[in-house]
Amino acid sequence: MDIQNFKKLNPSPRTLMGPGPSDIHPRVLQALAAPTLGHMDPEFIALMDEIKQLLQELFRTRNEMTFAVSATGSAGMECCMVNVIERGDRVVIAQNGVFGGRMADIALRLGAELVLVEAPFGEIIPPIAVKEALGGKPAKLVGVVHAETSTGVRQPIEEIAGYARDVGALTMVDCVTSLGGIDVDLDGWGVDLAYSGTQKCLSCPPGLSPVSFSERAVDVLRNRKSKVVSWYLDVTMLLNYWGGERAYHHTAPINMLYGLREALLIFFEEGREAVFARHRLNHKALAAGLDAMGLSLLPHVDYRLPQLNAIVIPDGVNDGAVRGALLNQYHIEIGGGLGSLKGKVWRVGLMGHAARRENVLVFLGALEALLTQQKAPIRTGVALSAAHEVFCEA
């Protein structure tokens, strides 16, 4: 093999405004380049303790079993489910997008008795629908997505968690797109299992999945009748690595954990409420610009995520051509629709370090220019001034 054929690594500059990953904060990139320690080094063990404390604060929980799974957010979902679900368990999954469907798929693979509660993509799951699906009968788990990445919908959680507790079920919440962008309150909501990802609102590269297990969830795990089907994701062993014994389980991604620690410090230095306010402001400015052009967002205004905006594509507009031109001409990445929304929406992320005024204004200007080229029925010359007015009023 002639390695001269391989060019020097030089990724093209991009502004990441899709559904993830988001732009990485420069301090996180710097932390990733720090010298690597051994995964049992006392200095690294101390960093693990700090990461655990920071994640507990971010999740707003006292759960002792709060840590980062050494894999992406999908592995965090699987970690939560394989540890508490056994064959024949009754599991209720709320699906109003692609990622609720993934929960349901895993439940079936684990041999669970699946009860699916569905709502159209772009709408919330009415909490009463979950109560009706439970029917007052015991269940092992109720799973729901807090921030549905495929639709831009923010799902109310607390009432659903209450209905789950009424029948003795654990509540599991997908916080992949919500953690760090909007409030997550595990203890206040009564959530037992939660998972997220580092590559969204935390502005850290993909590769880790923060998770949290309540004492109720840990008790279920300890009282299983059968062995956890996944060795790598078996929390009974991970308890000993992230807990007091520090027993070797796997080689942790040291430098990725450096990056996560730095990302969490950046979040708390800015301040929880300030971070959330920044996401809301940029979303409001984007929505104002879109509305001025005559474009709309998919979810109802009461349930929109500020960090993930699903824009309805105007009739006659070539979805792929617009996204391709944004990438090639403006170096802006956005996402297309998934599942039943393929070709119907653009997914625009304003997550973490990408939730900035300049990104909103450049994107709106680029989108208006490209839609004008396609002769889309939009109003021109008004989007930037509408967004700018929102920023000026803040």
N, C-alpha and C positions, 0 to 999 in steps of 0.2 A: 504494500500500500504506500503510495506516494503522498505523504502528509503535506507536501507543498500545494496540493490541490485544495486544501482546506484554508479558507480565508481567515484572517484574524477576526475574532469576535467583535462585532461593531453593530449592535442592534440599532435600528432606525429610531429616531426620536419620536415619541408618541405622547399625546395627552390622553390618558386612559379615562374615558367617560362612558364606559360600558357598564355591564352588571358585575364587573369584577374580572381580574384584579383592578385595583385603583392605583393611582400614582403613589409611588413609595416616597415617604418623607426622607429628605437627605440625611437626617440624623440616623434613621433606621439603616440606610445603606451603609453609613459609616460604621455602625455597630456590627453589622454583618461581617465586616472585614477585620474585626478584632482577633487576636491570636486565639486559637482553639484550645480549650481545656479538655481534660478527660472527663467523661460523664460521671465518674465517681470522685472527682477531685473535690476537696472540701470547699474550694472557692465556687465551683459550679453548683454544689449542693446549696450553698447560701443563696445563689442567684435563683435557684428553683423555689426556695422559700419566699423570696421577694415576688417572683412571678405569681405564685399562688395567692399572696396577700393582695396584689394588685388586681388579679382576676376576681377575687371575692368582692372587692370594692366595686369593680366595674359591673359585675352581675348583681350587685346589691344582695349579697347572701353571706351567711355564716357557714355554709356547707364546707365541712373539712375536706371532702373529696371534690375539690375544684382544681383543675390542672389543665395542661395542654396535651392533647393526644398528638403523637408524632405522625401526623398525616393530615390531609385536608378536611374540610367541613363535612364532606360526605362520609368520611370515616368516623367523624364525631357522631353523626346520626346513627351509623351502624353500631358504634360503641355503646351508645345509650340503649339501643334496642336489644342487642344480643345479650346484654348483661341481665336484663330483667324479664324478657319474654321467653317462655317455654312452650313447647308444642301443646296445642289445645287451649292456650290462654285466649280469653276474649279480649280483643283489642279494637278500640274505636279510633279511626283516623279521619280527621277533617281535611278534605281536599277541595281547594279552590284555585289550584295552580299546579304546575309541574312538580314542585318539590313536595307537596302533600302526597302526590302520586308515588314518589320515591319511598316515602314512609310506608305506604300501603304495600308496595312491592317487597320491601324487607320483611314486613310482618308476615306476608304469605310465605316467603322463603323460610321463615322460622317455624312454619306450621301453625301459626296463630289462627284463631277463628276471627276473621276480619269483618268488622262492621264499618262501612264507608259512609261518611256524611259529606255530601257534595253540594257545591254551589258553583254557579257559572264563573269562569275566569274573569277577574276584574271586580268581583263582589266579595263581601265578607261571608263567613260562615255564621249564620245567626246562632248565638249561644243556645237558644232554646231548641234548636235542631239537634245539638249534641245531647242535651238532656233527654229529648225524645228518643234518640238512638240508644242511649244507655238504658232507657226503659225501667229504671229502678233496679236493674239486675247487676250483680257483681261483674267487674271487669278488671283486667290487670293494668291496662294503660289507655290513656287518651292522648293522642298525638295531634299537634296543631302547629302551623307555621305562623310565626309572629309577623315576619316581613317577607311576603311572597315575592321572590326575585323575578318570577316570570310575569308578574302582573302589576307590581307597584302598590299592592294592597297591604295596609297595616291592619292586622287582625286583633280585636280586643281579646284579652286572655283571661282576666281575673274571674269573670263569671263562669267561663268554661271550666277553669280549675276547681271552682266551688262545686259544680255539678259532678266532676270526677271524684272529688273527696267524698261526696255523699254516698257513693257506691263502693268506696274503698279503692278506687283506681289511682294510679300514679298519673301525673300530668307531665307530658314531655313537650318542650317547645323548641322549634327551630328558630334560632336567633342569628343565623349566619349573616343576614344583611342588616339586622337591627342593631347588634351590639356595637356601641361606640357612635351610633348615628342618631338614635332615639332612645328614650329611657327603657331600660330593662330592669325589672324589680322582682327577682325570683322569690324572695322571702315574702314580699308584700303581696304578690299574686298567689302564693301557695303553689309554686311550680316545683316539681320534684327532679326533673331531668331537663337539662338544656345543653345545647351545643351551638358553636359558632365557627367562624373562620377568621383567619388573620388578614386576608387579602381584600377585605371590603372597607369598612369604615375605620379600621385601625391602621390602614395604609402601610401594611407590612406584606412581604411577599407571601404567596400561597405556600402552604406546607404544614401548618399547625391548625389544630381545632380545639379551642378552649371548650371545656365541658364542665358541668357541675352536677353532682349527685347529692340529693338530700339524704338525711338519715333514714327516712322512709324507704328511699330507693336502695340504699346500702343494706337495709334490713331484708328487703326482698331478695337482693343478690345473695346475701349470706344464707338465706333459707331456701335456696333453689333445690329442686329435687334432682335436677340433672346438671351436668357440667356445662359451662359456657361454651358455645360451639366454636368460638374464635379464640385461638391461643393469644394472638397478638393484642387483641382488644379486651382481654379478660381483666376486668377491674379488680378481681380478687387478688391478682398478682401485681397489678399496677398500684394497688393500695400500699404494698410493701416498698415500692420504689419511690412514690411521691409522698409516702407517709414516714413514720418514725424510723423504720428499720433500714431504709435505703438499700434494700436487696436488689441486686442486679436483675434487670428484666430485659432491656434492649439498649442499644446504643442511641442515646437521645441525639437529635439534631442540634448540636450545641450552638452553632452560630445563628440558626433560626431562632432559638430561644433568646439569644442576645438581642436580636431584632425585635422580638415580641416585647421584651422587657423595656426597650427604648420606646417603642410605640405606646406602651401603656403609660410610661412616664410623660411623654408628650401630651397624651390625652389629659392627664390630671394636672399638668402644668397650665394648660389652657383653661381647664375647669370644666366640669361636667355640663353645667348649664350654658356656658359660653360655647362649647362645642355644638350642643344641640341647637342653640340659637343661630349659629353660623350655618348649619345645614338647613334650618327653616328659612333663613333669609335668602340663601341662594336658590332654594326651591321656589320661593315666592316670586323672585325676580325672573326665573326661567318660565314659570307658569304665566306670568304677566306678559312676557314677550311672545310666548306661543299663542296666548289668547288674542293678542293684538294682531297676529298674523292670520287668525282664524282657525288655528289648530286647537285640539283638545287632548286632555289626558284621560286615560281609560277609567281609572277608579273615580268614585264619588269623592268630592272634595273632603268630606269628613273622614275618609279612610285612606287618604293618599300618604305614601311614604315621601318624606322630603329627599331622601338619598337615592331613590330609584324611581325614575319617572317614565311611565309607559305612554308614549305619544301615539295617538291614533294616526295611521298613515292616510293621507288624503287619497280619494279615489283617483285611479289612473297614474299614480306615482310609482316608479320602479324602486322598490325597497332596496334591492341589492346595489343598484346603481348609485343611490344616494349614500349608502354606507361606504361603498367603495371609493367614491369621490371624497368623502370626508376623510377617509384614511390616507388616500394617495395624494390629495391636493392640500389638505389642511392638517394632516397628521393627527387627526382626532378619531379615536376608536369609540363607537357606540355598539350596542347589541341589537340583534333582530329579535323577533318574536319566537317563542317556543310553543310546541304543542299546537293547540287550536288557534293560537295567536300568531303563528308563523305567517309572515308577509303582511300582517295587519297592524303591528305596532313596532316602534323603535323603543329600545330600552336605554335610557340615558341616566348614567350614574353621576351623582354629585356626592361622592363618598370620601370622608376623611380629608386627606391632603388635596384631593381633586375638587372639593367643595369651595371653590374660590370665584370671586367676582370675574376675573379675567377669563376663566373658562366658560362661564355663562355667556358673557358678551361675545366672545369669539365663536362659540358654537351657534348662537342665534344668528349672527351675521353670516356664517358659512351655510347654515341650513336655509336661510332665506335666499341666498344666491343660488343654491343648487335647485331649490324648488321653483324658483323663477325660470331657470333654464329648462325645467321640465314642464313649464307652463301650467303649474299647479294653481288651483283657484285660491290664492292667498292674498292678503293685503300686504303690500310692500312699504318699506321705509318707516315702519312704526315699531317694530319689535325691540330694537335697541333702546329707543327712547322710553318705551314702557318698562323695560327691565331697569334702565338707569334711574328712572323715577323711584322705583322700589328701593334701590340702594341708597338714594339720596334721602329718603324718608326714614331710613333706619337710624 
